[in-house]
Amino acid sequence: MTQRLQAALTIALFKLLAALPYGVTARIGDGIGKLLYRIPSRRRRIVLTNLKLCFPDMDEDTRQNLARNHFGHVLRSYLERGIQWFGSAERLGKLVELDTRIDLASCAEQPTIFMGFHFVGIEAGCMFYSMRYPVASLYTKMSSPMLDEISRMQRGRFGAEMIPRSGSGKQVVRTLRAGCPVMLAADMDFGVTDSVFVPFFGVPACTLTSASRLASMTGARVVPFTTEVLPDYRGYRLRVFEPLEGFPSGSVEEDSRRMNAFLETQIATMPEQYYWVHRRFKNRPAGMAPVY
């Protein structure tokens, strides 16, 4: 199958999903995800390993139920990209509630780094923000050039500047100094370069230092945000918090600890929505055995 045909079929599928009522798409994704959880797979093993490491005192029934619900959330998040990528701005706007502790218009007046986290609703929150305010967003290129091109174009369709994560430092600095806020997420394991090992639920986790380093270089404030998938298929809530005080501190290790500690408090409010399918502990400190 040619890439052009693959792209056409992918776009057609997402447009079909965008045409369905949100609740129907969400229910389909949730059902498929929970069915797939019944099948032994590498992803299921990763999820259960992460949960055992982060919640060692959780009983097995609770852990299995949490993992099953997480699979439902992950699969529905993939299908909901149809609405996010191809639905109208008006429709997407009606699906997202905004709860902000800061005046978002002020982001044009002082350098601002929006520090996000990989909850399943992050895509909806970022796109909702880009409909209302100028913003740039760091993204990780996909392995498929065809899917990468589609995702980059659709994520930026409301005007967001999409900046590839690799080799992005100078471009991000220029963007911040030009008065455009930047969204980034530093809670995944992308290797030991520009990372430090700090605790995540008490387990050493290879953690990117990008937010700390960029804030030090530009004087930007660091503003955490999360996007929650609301119950009863009501949509999403984008929550923007107060800027982190004393961040950066002058120590990338301390800043990374603070970031992970903040993330832990947010996971406690919606544990099934965090992206446990990622190999968060892929890299380990010297002398520590692999976990996957």
HUWOPE-V260194 format. One record per residue. RES is the residue in one letter. PSI is psi in whole degrees, 0 to 359 (* if undefined). Layout:
RES | PSI
RES | PSI
This chain:
M | 128
T | 157
Q | 326
R | 318
L | 319
Q | 316
A | 317
A | 318
L | 321
T | 313
I | 319
A | 318
L | 314
F | 324
K | 324
L | 315
L | 325
A | 333
A | 340
L | 154
P | 143
Y | 316
G | 326
V | 312
T | 315
A | 318
R | 320
I | 312
G | 317
D | 316
G | 316
I | 317
G | 316
K | 329
L | 317
L | 331
Y | 334
R | 340
I | 122
P | 133
S | 165
R | 319
R | 321
R | 321
R | 321
I | 314
V | 311
L | 324
T | 314
N | 316
L | 323
K | 321
L | 318
C | 332
F | 68
P | 338
D | 359
M | 134
D | 159
E | 320
D | 317
T | 319
R | 316
Q | 319
N | 319
L | 316
A | 319
R | 315
N | 326
H | 317
F | 319
G | 317
H | 319
V | 313
L | 321
R | 330
S | 326
Y | 314
L | 326
E | 349
R | 340
G | 312
I | 318
Q | 322
W | 330
F | 354
G | 162
S | 157
A | 322
E | 317
R | 315
L | 322
G | 325
K | 342
L | 347
V | 126
E | 143
L | 126
D | 102
T | 140
R | 354
I | 161
D | 109
L | 335
A | 337
S | 349
C | 342
A | 347
E | 340
Q | 144
P | 132
T | 127
I | 118
F | 115
M | 107
G | 175
F | 155
H | 69
F | 157
V | 340
G | 8
I | 324
E | 315
A | 318
G | 317
C | 318
M | 323
F | 315
Y | 317
S | 343
M | 339
R | 333
Y | 151
P | 141
V | 152
A | 151
S | 131
L | 140
Y | 154
T | 127
K | 141
M | 157
S | 331
S | 117
P | 324
M | 311
L | 325
D | 317
E | 316
I | 312
S | 318
R | 316
M | 315
Q | 326
R | 331
G | 13
R | 344
F | 12
G | 357
A | 138
E | 119
M | 120
I | 120
P | 141
R | 320
S | 127
G | 31
S | 354
G | 307
K | 321
Q | 321
V | 317
V | 315
R | 319
T | 315
L | 317
R | 341
A | 359
G | 14
C | 123
P | 157
V | 133
M | 133
L | 159
A | 128
A | 27
D | 25
M | 160
D | 102
F | 18
G | 170
V | 346
T | 131
D | 37
S | 161
V | 157
F | 116
V | 160
P | 141
F | 107
F | 38
G | 0
V | 131
P | 124
A | 133
C | 111
T | 127
L | 144
T | 16
S | 317
A | 316
S | 313
R | 317
L | 322
A | 322
S | 322
M | 329
T | 348
G | 18
A | 146
R | 152
V | 118
V | 112
P | 150
F | 153
T | 158
T | 121
E | 138
V | 120
L | 152
P | 166
D | 28
Y | 42
R | 352
G | 224
Y | 160
R | 118
L | 118
R | 121
V | 125
F | 176
E | 150
P | 146
L | 125
E | 140
G | 26
F | 119
P | 156
S | 348
G | 353
S | 117
V | 329
E | 313
E | 318
D | 320
S | 323
R | 317
R | 320
M | 314
N | 323
A | 318
F | 316
L | 320
E | 320
T | 326
Q | 323
I | 324
A | 333
T | 340
M | 64
P | 330
E | 348
Q | 354
Y | 155
Y | 73
W | 348
V | 349
H | 143
R | 79
R | 334
F | 38
K | 312
N | 139
R | 151
P | 155
A | 131
G | 349
M | 137
A | 151
P | 155
V | 347
Y | *
